[in-house]
């Protein structure tokens, strides 16, 4: 039997966690894991979705876990979609901007309403990266534009339409994945511009949307001029996010299991996350052993 203090610490640690599941239905071991960890959110991927109806049922099966406040998904549009393609599916953000503001708002509103109907209350979008590389590069057509003003305008529309439907939008990938064509899923990308230029260009959308966006995702991006650690795990970048851009909302890491962070063992990543000032951590593989290992490490850190 665990002590009340330990139970409190376990819940406090779990309140920082977004976790994912292995399939389209909860397994007995996942039910046990969710009880142990008490995460604040779940993020759903294609492996969890046979249809919109099946996803709605999966979300419904988690309602008994009071800690879970957020049901999230990466439904950007274009080549980053989790839901089956249908009338609600968005084109890429590049194509969305080409439609014009009025048409874009209508399309975003349709998706937002569909997400809300399913039970999704958080979309890991819009991207506010500036376009770089070819359309199929890591950012490419996932960006509204190479112009920070245009990106800010269309991201503001996206935020507004999502919020009208009761869906929390998440701006990403701070401080700007458009600075590189390297994919952080594979390796740690290096930002290819000095901070002065980054502030004048890539950070503009974050400054303009600081009061509108309630959530921001920090990317695994390295700029040695600022920090020896990637932005997702860096105290220096957290200070820039809060003080230089004026962001007042909740921050989260990109998937902590991306290969960009392979240099750090799970326990070290957990410790760096807690030191960084980032509010939430995303664990996206669906591997229960990783979730439990990082949660245990988090509890031990809080005990200290």
TAGI-V914446 format. One record per run of one state. SS is the DSSP state (a for helix, b for strand, c for the rest). FROM is the first residue (numbers start at 0). TO is the last residue. If there is no record, write none. Layout:
# TAGI-V914446
[[SS;FROM;TO] [SS;FROM;TO]]
This chain:
# TAGI-V914446
[[c;0;2] [a;3;13] [c;14;15] [b;16;18] [c;19;26] [a;27;36] [c;37;39] [b;40;43] [c;44;44] [a;45;47] [c;48;50] [a;51;59] [c;60;68] [b;69;72] [c;73;75] [b;76;76] [c;77;78] [b;79;79] [c;80;91] [a;92;97] [c;98;99] [a;100;117] [c;118;120] [b;121;122] [c;123;125] [b;126;126] [c;127;138] [a;139;141] [c;142;146] [a;147;163] [c;164;166] [b;167;173] [c;174;175] [a;176;178] [c;179;187] [b;188;189] [c;190;193] [a;194;199] [c;200;202] [a;203;207] [c;208;213] [b;214;217] [c;218;219] [b;220;221] [c;222;229] [a;230;232] [c;233;233] [a;234;243] [c;244;248] [b;249;254] [c;255;257] [a;258;260] [c;261;264] [a;265;275] [c;276;278] [b;279;282] [c;283;286] [a;287;302] [c;303;303]]
